[in-house]
Amino acid sequence: MSEKATARAHPIQGLVKYHGMRDEQLRLPYHDSISLCTAPTATTTTVEWQPDASEDVYVIGDEEVGGRAAERIDMVVEHVRELAGVDAAVRLESENSFPSNIGFGSSSSGFAAAALALTEAAGLDLTLPEVSTVARRGSSSAARAVTGAYSRLDAGLNDEDCRSHRLDVGVGDDGFDPEADLRIVAAHVPAYKETEEAHREAAESHMMQARTAHVQDQLVEMTDALREGDFDRIFGTAEHDSLSLTATTMTGPAGWVYWQPETIEVFNAVRELQEDGVPVYFSTDTGASVYVNTPADHAEEVESRIAEIGIDTDIWEVGGPAHLLDESEALF
């Protein structure tokens, strides 16, 4: 057992998003989901099993974590203890290169990096799909952040079935390569959100049954569009799925409304660009911030238009799978 390891993972942008969990403890989603990872945004996590320590310590962004956040980390740590037969205390430190809790997937990269570092430090020899089942216990989206790039999390009732795998993507007839040529203009709209609560009440929305049925067609369309490298089909489907997801979250008991006025302004700017013939689509997860997807040769034009709204923007690319780092990059 190596006892200490450091890993890095990229957060996800949901393309066909999951919503709701049939098992909250194991975080088993109702249906499959597809996402892409964004880079250079990343979470870096160092863990060390410490036999002489008396308790687990979790630190995120220089602040010790407690409450529900610590409970979610516990779910991952305890599962690794069970798999590896480890009973030592653990120290986990993590830092993000991007804002958290505003809709950019920080929990996905956080639990993906934690799962890979924990299993490595515990001496487990796992494939990335196997690591994804560990990460899933903290966040279902983290499973897809483990396998990276364009990935699909299959729904299931156990770890053999409910795991993530990377999807094959092709190059379009126009030469568009979804992995090399996509650019994501990230439109930052700071507004704290409670994704876990929205998942918890998902089944109580009258729209959930319709979404669960409709999402099957979305999954088929997205998988085929990725295989064909068809930009418009991939990101047109993702834009539509964002609206479908929001209809479901807004009609649950709490009536969650994540979007802010700036979110709508970004949508309108994207629609104006579309009318001008620019290949561009918006996408949101459960948050106010917006992913604006466009081919690389239109990225500067799109970012300039979004920046006119008066919000912060970045240009991101597609990120790969979670990976281990050299000990020289450890956080402690």
Residue pairs with C-beta under 8 A, 6 or more apart in sequence:
1 49
1 84
1 86
1 121
1 122
1 123
2 120
2 121
2 123
3 48
3 49
3 121
4 46
4 47
4 48
4 49
4 121
4 327
4 330
5 46
5 47
5 116
5 117
5 118
5 120
5 121
5 324
6 44
6 45
6 46
6 47
6 117
6 324
6 325
6 326
6 327
6 329
6 330
6 331
7 44
7 45
7 112
7 113
7 114
7 116
7 117
7 120
7 322
7 323
7 324
7 325
8 42
8 43
8 44
8 45
8 113
8 322
8 323
8 325
9 37
9 42
9 43
9 45
9 108
9 109
9 110
9 112
9 113
9 116
9 142
9 145
9 146
9 148
9 321
9 322
9 323
10 37
10 38
10 39
10 41
10 42
10 109
10 145
10 148
10 319
10 320
10 322
11 37
11 38
11 41
11 42
11 43
11 98
11 104
11 105
11 106
11 108
11 109
11 145
12 35
12 36
12 37
12 38
12 105
12 108
12 109
12 141
12 144
12 145
12 151
13 35
13 36
13 37
13 38
13 105
13 184
13 238
13 283
13 285
13 291
14 33
14 34
14 35
14 105
14 141
14 238
14 241
14 245
14 283
14 285
15 34
15 35
15 36
15 150
15 222
15 234
15 237
15 238
15 241
15 283
16 32
16 33
16 34
16 215
16 218
16 219
16 222
16 237
16 238
16 241
17 33
17 35
17 241
17 242
17 245
17 285
18 29
18 30
18 31
18 32
18 33
18 140
18 141
18 153
18 155
19 29
19 30
19 198
19 199
19 202
19 208
19 211
19 245
19 248
19 249
20 29
20 30
20 199
20 202
20 203
20 208
21 27
21 28
21 29
21 30
21 140
21 199
21 200
21 202
22 28
22 29
22 30
22 157
23 157
24 200
25 75
26 136
26 137
26 162
27 136
27 137
27 138
27 139
27 140
28 140
28 155
28 156
28 157
28 162
29 140
29 153
29 155
29 162
30 155
30 202
30 203
30 212
31 155
31 212
31 215
31 216
31 219
32 152
32 153
32 154
32 155
32 215
32 219
33 140
33 141
33 144
33 152
33 153
34 144
34 150
34 151
34 152
34 153
34 167
34 219
34 222
34 223
34 226
35 108
35 141
35 144
35 145
35 150
35 151
36 149
36 150
36 151
36 178
36 182
36 318
36 319
37 144
37 145
37 148
37 149
37 151
37 318
37 319
37 320
37 321
38 104
38 105
38 184
38 186
38 291
38 316
38 317
38 318
38 319
39 316
39 317
39 318
39 319
39 320
40 97
40 316
40 317
40 319
41 96
41 97
41 98
41 104
41 109
41 186
41 314
41 316
41 319
42 96
42 97
42 98
42 109
42 113
42 319
43 94
43 95
43 96
43 97
43 106
43 109
43 110
43 112
43 113
44 94
44 95
44 97
44 113
44 325
44 329
44 331
45 92
45 93
45 94
45 110
45 113
45 114
45 117
45 331
46 92
46 93
46 94
46 117
46 330
46 331
46 332
47 90
47 91
47 92
47 93
47 114
47 117
47 118
47 121
48 90
48 91
48 121
48 332
49 86
49 88
49 89
49 90
49 121
49 122
50 88
50 89
50 90
50 91
51 88
51 89
53 88
53 89
53 91
54 89
55 89
56 74
56 77
56 89
56 90
56 91
56 92
57 64
57 89
57 90
57 91
57 92
58 64
58 65
58 69
58 70
58 73
58 92
58 93
58 94
59 65
59 91
59 92
59 93
59 94
60 69
60 93
60 94
60 95
60 96
60 110
61 94
61 95
61 96
61 100
62 95
65 73
68 196
72 111
72 138
72 139
73 92
73 111
73 114
73 138
75 137
75 138
76 111
76 114
76 115
76 118
76 134
76 135
76 137
76 138
77 90
77 92
77 118
79 134
79 137
80 86
80 115
80 118
80 119
80 122
80 124
80 134
81 87
81 122
83 119
83 122
83 124
83 134
84 119
84 122
84 123
84 124
86 122
90 118
91 332
92 114
92 117
92 118
93 331
93 332
94 110
94 113
94 114
94 331
95 331
96 106
96 109
96 110
98 104
98 106
99 106
99 188
99 190
100 106
100 107
100 110
101 192
101 193
101 287
102 188
102 189
102 190
102 191
102 192
102 193
102 287
102 288
102 289
103 189
103 191
103 193
103 258
103 284
103 285
103 286
103 287
103 288
103 289
103 290
104 186
104 285
104 287
104 289
105 141
105 145
105 285
107 138
107 139
107 141
107 142
107 195
108 139
108 141
108 142
108 144
108 145
109 142
109 145
110 138
110 139
110 142
111 135
111 137
111 138
111 139
111 142
111 145
112 132
112 135
112 142
112 143
112 145
112 146
112 322
113 322
114 135
114 138
115 131
115 132
115 134
115 135
115 138
115 142
115 146
115 322
116 131
116 135
116 146
116 322
116 323
116 324
117 324
118 134
119 126
119 131
119 134
120 324
126 134
128 146
128 147
128 148
128 164
128 166
128 321
128 322
129 146
129 147
129 163
129 164
129 165
130 159
130 163
131 146
131 322
132 142
132 143
132 144
132 146
132 147
132 153
132 163
132 164
133 143
133 159
133 162
133 163
135 142
135 143
135 145
135 146
136 142
136 143
136 153
136 162
136 163
136 164
140 153
141 153
143 151
143 153
143 162
143 163
143 164
144 151
144 152
144 153
144 164
145 151
145 322
146 164
146 321
146 322
147 164
147 165
147 166
147 321
147 322
148 166
148 319
148 320
148 321
148 322
149 166
149 167
149 169
149 179
149 318
149 319
149 320
149 321
150 166
150 167
150 169
150 178
150 179
150 226
150 318
151 164
151 165
151 166
151 167
152 164
152 165
152 167
152 219
152 223
153 162
153 163
153 164
154 161
154 162
154 163
154 164
154 165
155 161
155 162
156 162
156 163
166 321
167 223
167 226
168 226
168 227
169 177
169 178
169 179
169 226
169 227
169 229
170 226
170 227
170 228
170 229
171 177
171 229
172 228
172 229
172 230
172 231
173 229
174 231
175 181
176 229
176 230
176 231
176 295
177 229
178 226
178 229
178 231
178 234
178 318
179 318
180 318
181 295
181 296
182 231
182 293
182 294
182 295
182 296
182 317
182 318
183 293
183 294
183 295
183 296
183 298
183 299
183 302
183 315
183 316
183 317
184 291
184 292
184 293
184 315
184 316
184 317
185 291
185 292
185 293
185 294
185 299
185 302
185 303
185 306
185 313
185 314
185 315
185 316
186 289
186 290
186 291
186 292
186 313
186 314
186 315
186 316
187 262
187 266
187 289
187 290
187 291
187 292
187 306
187 309
187 311
187 312
187 313
188 289
188 311
188 312
188 313
188 314
189 260
189 262
189 263
189 266
189 287
189 288
189 289
189 290
189 311
190 288
190 289
191 258
191 260
191 287
191 288
191 289
193 258
193 286
193 287
193 288
194 256
195 285
195 286
195 287
197 254
197 256
198 249
198 252
198 254
198 256
198 286
201 252
201 253
201 254
202 208
202 248
202 249
202 252
204 252
204 253
205 248
205 249
205 251
205 252
206 251
207 247
207 248
207 251
208 248
211 244
211 245
211 247
211 248
214 244
215 241
215 244
218 237
218 240
218 241
218 244
221 233
221 237
222 234
222 237
222 238
224 233
225 233
225 234
225 237
226 234
231 279
231 295
232 279
235 281
235 283
235 293
236 281
238 281
238 283
238 293
239 281
239 282
239 283
241 283
242 282
242 283
242 284
242 285
245 284
245 285
245 286
246 258
246 259
246 284
249 256
249 258
249 286
250 256
250 257
256 286
258 284
258 286
258 287
258 288
259 284
259 288
260 288
262 288
262 309
262 310
262 311
263 284
263 288
263 289
263 290
265 309
266 282
266 290
266 292
266 306
266 309
266 311
267 282
267 290
269 305
269 306
269 308
269 309
270 280
270 281
270 282
270 292
272 305
273 280
273 301
273 302
273 305
274 280
274 281
278 294
278 298
278 301
278 302
279 294
279 295
279 298
280 292
280 293
280 294
280 298
280 302
281 292
281 293
281 294
282 290
282 291
282 292
282 293
283 290
283 291
283 292
283 293
284 290
284 291
292 302
292 306
294 302
299 315
300 315
303 313
303 315
306 313
307 313
